[in-house]
Structure formats: structure tokens, C-alpha cells
Amino acid sequence: MPRPRTALAATAALCLLSTVSLPLALVPPGAAAAQPRHPGASLPTIVIGSENFTEEIVLGNLYNDVLKHAGFKTKLRSDLGTRAYVDGAMAHKAIDLFPDYAGSLLAYLKPKETALATRLSTDLPALRKALAAQGATALDPAPAIDTNVFVVTKATADKYHLKTISDLSPVASKMVLAGPPECPQYAYCLKGLEGVYHLHFKGFASADESGPITLADLKNGKAQVAEFFSTDTAILQGGFVELKDNKHLEPADHIIPVIRNSFDTPAVAKALDKLSAKLTTTALANLDVQASNNHDPAGDAAKWLKHVGLG
């Protein structure tokens, strides 16, 4: 999900690794053919990062495991924080690869180009152009898609007859919105709700990224509306009501691997492309459920890879 840059991003990135990843070593002619079982022999360790919510941690483990299985040396640094930390780490060459969401990442990097984020055909070229400034690119997207949604409790929905985001218009001034700290400046969160839906809330509760603080704020009444991810199991498990995005504020967010150019070799791309091709929205949602229930995202990721023949 897109989150604006913060002053903490650079500091966090510098603290992630004690050493910066080394540049790609030159491969002598014929070396690939001589070592077909070890395509990563000429690459330094690929450092993989992820944001601090269940789905991203699962995706980070999937990337890590599928690359290890393909013969690459990897190091996983999951649960780093919001996108500001992870993107900052990439910009400072402290990580080499991370999972993200196509439309949202474009909106984060290029806030004035949010109109391009609603379709993958316009999003991906613009995103690759934006990432080039960091010496990075986006590989092929997965069919899996996740996006922001706004939810209320069933009691709130029943009280105010809420089915769509537009239905909040007459009552938003009585409500508090909960979301991540960057939500007020984010085109697909409070800023978008104000601009597209003309909603003006009573207040904003700074919480976390579709996590336990947001959940608690909604349950205990500190907030009456909260931003979650569409594949978040808490929506169904909590009996919450997802409000329909009837004015199409949110982009279609396909899962993409973001990788530094120096690690974007044919063998790396092939391994990640095979994974992305298997990663459907249903598969991702099921993985989210398993990881939330089992509290073992690494184990669940490994089991799924074996199930689909990639582990």
C-alpha cells in the first residue's frame, strides 16, 4: 500500500544492514552452463525486505524460499515497518528485493500520477519509469490483487444504513477514521476520501497498517471507520462490514516484486515469475488466513510452495 516518505525512512534504511549489498559480479562466458544448478553463484546475497503486516511477511517468505530453491543466496528481513522504511531501505541499497502493490506503489512514488494507477496497462510502465530513479524495476505482476477497503462494525452499519462509502456523507462528521500514520496525506486514504467522496471526519486516529491497533480502535469505539486490506482476515472474523467503493477511489493492486537492477538477472526473474504466475487472489487470501491462524507465516509459505511445485 502506498505510504508517503517520512524523515524516518532514511534513518531506518541505514540501520537495516551493517553492510551494503555488493554490485553484481561479472560472469565469465560459459559460467552459467558450467554451473546450471547454482544460478546464484556469481551474485552476492539477495537481501529481501517486507512491510510489517501478515500478508507482506508471507510474501517476503515466498520470495526468499523460491529464490533459495532456485539456488540463490538470500537473507530475509521481514516485518521492517511501513513502505517508507522499506522503500528507504531499497533507496539506500540496504535491501535488494521486496513485494509491493502495483497501483499503490506508483501513487506513493508519483502522487500526481494516481490516475494511471487504476489500470495495470498504464500503471506498470509508469511504475518502472519511476523506479528507475532508484536503480530498480518491477518484475511481472501476479494475478493476485489486494487493495484498501474501509470497514465499519455491523452495529454502525445498521445504525446509519451504511452500504457504500458515499453513505458516510451525512454522518462522517460524527465519526473518527482509523488508519496508518500517513493516511491523512495518502491519495487512497483520508486525502482521497475527502477529495473523491467529500467526506470530512470528526477526527483521525493514527494506528497501524491494517493491524491490531486499527482492529482494537474499531472494536472499542475509538474509531468508527477503519482502513484495512481487502484480503485481511480480520474483516470476516470480526464480523465487520466492508463499504463498497462506489466511486472507484482505490486502484487495482496486483502483487509485484520490486528489485534492484543489479540483481535483475534472467535466472532471478525466471524464479520470481514462476512464483507470481501461481499467486492468485484466492491463494493469497488463503495464505493470509493460515498465517493469521497458525502464527507461522514462514512455515505456511514453505508448505504452499511445495504444494504448487515450487518448493
Backbone torsions as a table, in degrees:
resi	resn	phi	psi	omega
1	MET	NA	142.9	-174.8
2	PRO	-75.6	133.2	176.1
3	ARG	-132.4	130.3	-179.3
4	PRO	-60.4	154.4	178.2
5	ARG	-64.3	145.5	175.0
6	THR	-125.3	165.3	179.7
7	ALA	-65.3	-22.1	-179.4
8	LEU	-75.0	-18.2	-172.7
9	ALA	-59.8	-46.8	-177.4
10	ALA	-64.8	-42.5	-179.7
11	THR	-63.2	-45.2	-179.9
12	ALA	-61.0	-41.8	-177.5
13	ALA	-63.3	-40.5	-178.3
14	LEU	-67.5	-25.0	-178.4
15	CYS	-87.3	-10.5	-173.2
16	LEU	-66.4	-42.2	-177.1
17	LEU	-130.5	145.5	176.5
18	SER	-80.2	-18.1	176.8
19	THR	-132.8	151.2	177.9
20	VAL	-88.1	143.0	-179.9
21	SER	-58.1	142.4	-177.2
22	LEU	-80.0	153.4	176.9
23	PRO	-66.3	159.7	179.9
24	LEU	-62.1	127.4	179.5
25	ALA	-75.2	150.5	177.2
26	LEU	-74.4	137.5	-178.9
27	VAL	-102.5	120.3	178.6
28	PRO	-61.6	150.0	177.7
29	PRO	-54.3	133.3	177.9
30	GLY	86.3	-6.8	-176.4
31	ALA	-64.9	-39.5	-178.8
32	ALA	-61.9	-41.2	180.0
33	ALA	-69.2	-30.5	-178.0
34	ALA	-74.5	-25.8	-177.0
35	GLN	-129.6	63.1	-175.2
36	PRO	-64.6	-24.0	-177.0
37	ARG	-88.2	-6.0	-177.9
38	HIS	-131.8	69.2	-177.5
39	PRO	-65.1	-19.3	-178.4
40	GLY	-94.1	8.6	-175.3
41	ALA	-60.6	-32.3	-177.2
42	SER	-93.2	-3.2	-179.5
43	LEU	-98.8	143.9	168.1
44	PRO	-65.3	172.4	178.1
45	THR	-59.1	132.1	177.3
46	ILE	-87.2	115.9	-178.8
47	VAL	-93.2	121.3	-174.9
48	ILE	-109.7	129.2	177.9
49	GLY	-116.2	165.0	174.2
50	SER	-154.7	160.8	178.2
51	GLU	-74.9	178.0	-168.7
52	ASN	-101.3	50.7	170.2
53	PHE	-140.9	161.1	-167.2
54	THR	-51.8	-49.2	-175.6
55	GLU	-60.9	-42.5	179.3
56	GLU	-66.2	-37.8	178.4
57	ILE	-64.9	-40.3	175.3
58	VAL	-60.6	-47.9	-178.7
59	LEU	-62.8	-40.5	177.3
60	GLY	-60.0	-41.1	177.8
61	ASN	-67.5	-37.0	177.2
62	LEU	-62.4	-46.7	179.4
63	TYR	-61.3	-43.5	-178.6
64	ASN	-61.9	-48.4	-174.8
65	ASP	-69.3	-40.9	-177.5
66	VAL	-68.7	-33.1	177.0
67	LEU	-73.4	-38.8	175.5
68	LYS	-61.0	-44.1	-179.6
69	HIS	-62.9	-29.4	179.3
70	ALA	-83.3	-1.4	174.8
71	GLY	102.6	11.2	-179.0
72	PHE	-95.5	152.4	173.1
73	LYS	-85.5	129.1	-176.8
74	THR	-134.0	161.0	172.1
75	LYS	-141.2	125.2	-176.0
76	LEU	-100.5	128.5	174.5
77	ARG	-125.0	80.6	-177.5
78	SER	-87.4	169.1	175.3
79	ASP	60.1	43.5	-175.6
80	LEU	-77.5	-31.6	-173.9
81	GLY	141.4	-159.5	179.5
82	THR	-75.0	176.6	-179.1
83	ARG	-57.1	-33.3	179.8
84	ALA	-56.1	-40.7	178.4
85	TYR	-69.8	-46.1	-175.1
86	VAL	-68.4	-45.8	178.6
87	ASP	-65.1	-37.2	176.2
88	GLY	-63.0	-37.6	177.9
89	ALA	-64.7	-40.0	176.7
90	MET	-64.5	-44.1	-178.9
91	ALA	-61.9	-32.0	179.7
92	HIS	-94.1	10.2	178.0
93	LYS	60.6	29.4	176.8
94	ALA	-88.8	-20.3	170.1
95	ILE	-132.9	162.2	-174.2
96	ASP	-117.7	-15.3	-174.1
97	LEU	-156.0	138.6	172.7
98	PHE	-154.4	153.6	176.8
99	PRO	-83.7	146.0	177.1
100	ASP	-152.4	-171.6	-174.8
101	TYR	-122.6	123.0	-165.6
102	ALA	-55.2	-58.3	-177.0
103	GLY	-64.3	-41.3	-177.8
104	SER	-67.5	-39.1	179.3
105	LEU	-65.8	-38.4	176.7
106	LEU	-61.7	-44.8	179.9
107	ALA	-63.1	-33.6	177.8
108	TYR	-68.3	-46.6	-177.4
109	LEU	-76.9	-34.5	-176.9
110	LYS	-132.5	79.1	-175.4
111	PRO	-57.9	-24.6	-179.0
112	LYS	-83.0	-3.5	-177.9
113	GLU	-111.4	27.0	-176.3
114	THR	-62.5	-26.9	179.9
115	ALA	-63.4	-26.2	179.9
116	LEU	-77.7	-14.8	-172.6
117	ALA	-80.1	-7.0	-175.5
118	THR	-82.6	-14.5	179.3
119	ARG	-132.7	135.2	-178.4
120	LEU	-63.0	-31.8	-178.1
121	SER	-64.1	-29.5	177.5
122	THR	-98.8	-26.9	-176.7
123	ASP	-68.9	-52.0	-170.6
124	LEU	-61.4	-45.7	177.3
125	PRO	-61.0	-41.6	179.6
126	ALA	-66.9	-37.3	180.0
127	LEU	-66.5	-44.7	179.0
128	ARG	-61.8	-36.6	176.6
129	LYS	-65.0	-42.1	179.1
130	ALA	-67.0	-40.2	-179.5
131	LEU	-69.2	-25.2	-178.8
132	ALA	-58.7	-28.0	178.7
133	ALA	-65.9	-21.6	177.9
134	GLN	-100.0	4.4	-176.6
135	GLY	71.2	34.4	-176.7
136	ALA	-135.2	173.6	176.9
137	THR	-151.6	172.0	174.9
138	ALA	-110.8	131.2	176.9
139	LEU	-82.2	-176.6	-177.1
140	ASP	-59.0	139.0	-178.5
141	PRO	-76.7	156.8	173.1
142	ALA	-85.3	157.9	170.8
143	PRO	-62.8	-26.2	-178.2
144	ALA	-60.3	136.5	-179.4
145	ILE	-134.3	140.0	175.5
146	ASP	-137.8	152.4	-179.2
147	THR	-153.7	170.8	176.9
148	ASN	-75.4	143.1	172.0
149	VAL	-136.9	157.3	178.8
150	PHE	-115.4	129.8	-173.4
151	VAL	-126.6	158.0	175.1
152	VAL	-135.2	165.5	174.4
153	THR	-71.8	160.2	178.9
154	LYS	-62.7	-35.1	179.3
155	ALA	-63.2	-42.4	178.7
156	THR	-66.8	-42.5	179.2
157	ALA	-60.6	-43.2	-179.2
158	ASP	-68.1	-40.5	-176.9
159	LYS	-63.1	-41.6	-174.9
160	TYR	-108.9	8.2	178.6
161	HIS	56.0	54.0	-175.4
162	LEU	-96.3	124.5	174.0
163	LYS	-127.7	-32.5	-179.3
164	THR	-121.7	166.8	175.8
165	ILE	-64.4	-35.9	178.3
166	SER	-60.1	-29.3	-179.9
167	ASP	-64.2	-15.7	178.6
168	LEU	-74.8	-15.1	-171.6
169	SER	-50.0	-49.2	-177.4
170	PRO	-77.6	-10.8	-174.1
171	VAL	-122.1	-5.4	-176.8
172	ALA	-58.0	-33.6	-178.3
173	SER	-65.7	-13.4	177.7
174	LYS	-97.1	-2.5	-169.5
175	MET	-117.6	157.1	173.6
176	VAL	-109.8	135.2	177.1
177	LEU	-98.5	132.1	176.0
178	ALA	-106.2	138.6	178.2
179	GLY	-171.2	-179.4	179.7
180	PRO	-65.1	160.6	-174.2
181	PRO	-55.0	-30.0	-175.8
182	GLU	-85.8	-3.4	-174.8
183	CYS	-52.0	-42.5	-177.2
184	PRO	-59.7	-26.7	-179.1
185	GLN	-102.8	7.3	-170.4
186	TYR	-100.0	128.7	-173.9
187	ALA	-60.1	-25.7	-177.0
188	TYR	-107.5	15.9	176.6
189	CYS	-126.4	-125.4	-174.1
190	LEU	-60.7	-42.3	179.9
191	LYS	-58.8	-41.9	178.8
192	GLY	-71.2	-37.2	178.1
193	LEU	-63.3	-36.4	177.7
194	GLU	-73.0	-43.0	-174.9
195	GLY	-76.7	-42.3	-175.9
196	VAL	-89.1	-42.1	-176.4
197	TYR	-100.9	-7.9	179.9
198	HIS	58.1	40.0	178.2
199	LEU	-93.4	139.7	178.0
200	HIS	-132.4	106.7	-175.0
201	PHE	-82.4	159.7	177.3
202	LYS	-63.7	-35.3	-179.1
203	GLY	-169.2	177.2	179.1
204	PHE	-129.0	130.6	177.0
205	ALA	-102.6	112.2	178.9
206	SER	-72.9	117.4	-175.0
207	ALA	-124.2	-128.1	-179.8
208	ASP	-132.0	-172.1	-174.3
209	GLU	-87.8	87.0	179.0
210	SER	51.9	42.3	-173.1
211	GLY	-120.4	-163.6	-173.3
212	PRO	-65.2	-29.9	179.2
213	ILE	-69.6	-45.1	176.6
214	THR	-58.9	-44.9	179.6
215	LEU	-59.9	-46.1	-179.6
216	ALA	-63.5	-41.9	179.8
217	ASP	-60.0	-38.4	-179.6
218	LEU	-72.4	-40.3	-178.0
219	LYS	-69.3	-40.9	-175.2
220	ASN	-89.9	1.6	175.4
221	GLY	87.0	3.9	176.0
222	LYS	-63.3	-32.7	175.4
223	ALA	-130.0	150.3	179.0
224	GLN	-106.5	-17.4	177.1
225	VAL	-132.4	141.2	-178.8
226	ALA	-142.1	147.0	175.2
227	GLU	-88.8	130.1	174.6
228	PHE	-131.2	176.5	170.9
229	PHE	-94.2	146.9	-173.6
230	SER	-64.4	-23.3	178.1
231	THR	-95.9	8.3	-177.7
232	ASP	-70.1	124.2	-178.1
233	THR	-66.9	-19.8	-178.4
234	ALA	-63.6	-25.5	-178.6
235	ILE	-64.0	-50.7	179.3
236	LEU	-73.6	-43.6	-176.8
237	GLN	-63.8	-32.6	-179.6
238	GLY	-87.9	-4.2	-178.9
239	GLY	69.6	27.4	-178.3
240	PHE	-81.6	162.3	179.9
241	VAL	-108.3	122.0	177.2
242	GLU	-85.9	124.6	-178.7
243	LEU	-83.1	131.4	-177.7
244	LYS	-67.0	133.2	178.1
245	ASP	-81.8	76.0	-170.5
246	ASN	-73.5	-11.8	176.7
247	LYS	-109.8	11.2	173.8
248	HIS	55.9	54.0	176.9
249	LEU	-72.0	-41.6	-169.2
250	GLU	-85.9	146.9	176.2
251	PRO	-81.7	164.2	172.0
252	ALA	-85.7	111.2	-171.3
253	ASP	-100.9	93.7	174.1
254	HIS	-77.7	144.4	178.6
255	ILE	-73.0	130.0	179.4
256	ILE	-132.8	144.6	169.2
257	PRO	-84.5	127.8	175.4
258	VAL	-104.6	124.8	-171.1
259	ILE	-136.5	143.4	175.1
260	ARG	-68.4	143.3	-174.6
261	ASN	-57.4	-34.5	-177.2
262	SER	-68.2	-13.8	178.0
263	PHE	-109.5	-0.6	-178.3
264	ASP	-84.6	72.1	177.8
265	THR	-94.9	161.1	178.7
266	PRO	-56.1	-38.2	-177.6
267	ALA	-69.9	-40.7	177.0
268	VAL	-64.1	-47.4	-179.6
269	ALA	-61.0	-39.4	-179.9
270	LYS	-61.6	-44.5	-179.6
271	ALA	-64.0	-44.1	-178.7
272	LEU	-73.0	-33.8	177.1
273	ASP	-63.9	-39.6	177.9
274	LYS	-61.8	-40.8	177.8
275	LEU	-65.0	-49.3	-178.0
276	SER	-58.7	-38.2	-179.1
277	ALA	-62.0	-29.6	-179.1
278	LYS	-86.4	-14.8	-169.8
279	LEU	-90.0	92.0	177.7
280	THR	-90.9	168.3	177.9
281	THR	-61.2	-41.4	179.0
282	THR	-63.6	-43.8	179.1
283	ALA	-61.7	-42.0	-179.8
284	LEU	-65.9	-43.5	178.8
285	ALA	-61.4	-41.1	178.3
286	ASN	-65.2	-40.0	176.6
287	LEU	-62.7	-40.4	177.8
288	ASP	-60.1	-43.8	180.0
289	VAL	-62.7	-47.8	-179.0
290	GLN	-61.4	-45.1	-178.1
291	ALA	-66.3	-36.7	178.8
292	SER	-68.7	-39.2	-178.2
293	ASN	-77.0	-39.6	-174.7
294	ASN	-90.5	-16.0	-176.4
295	HIS	55.2	36.4	-179.5
296	ASP	-142.3	68.5	-177.6
297	PRO	-59.9	-34.4	179.5
298	ALA	-65.8	-45.5	-179.9
299	GLY	-66.1	-41.1	-179.8
300	ASP	-68.2	-36.6	177.2
301	ALA	-63.8	-44.3	-179.6
302	ALA	-63.0	-41.5	179.5
303	LYS	-63.8	-42.1	-178.6
304	TRP	-65.7	-40.3	178.7
305	LEU	-61.2	-40.9	177.6
306	LYS	-65.3	-39.6	-179.2
307	HIS	-61.1	-37.0	-177.8
308	VAL	-96.7	9.2	175.2
309	GLY	80.0	23.3	-179.7
310	LEU	-116.2	3.6	-177.4
311	GLY	-122.8	NA	NA
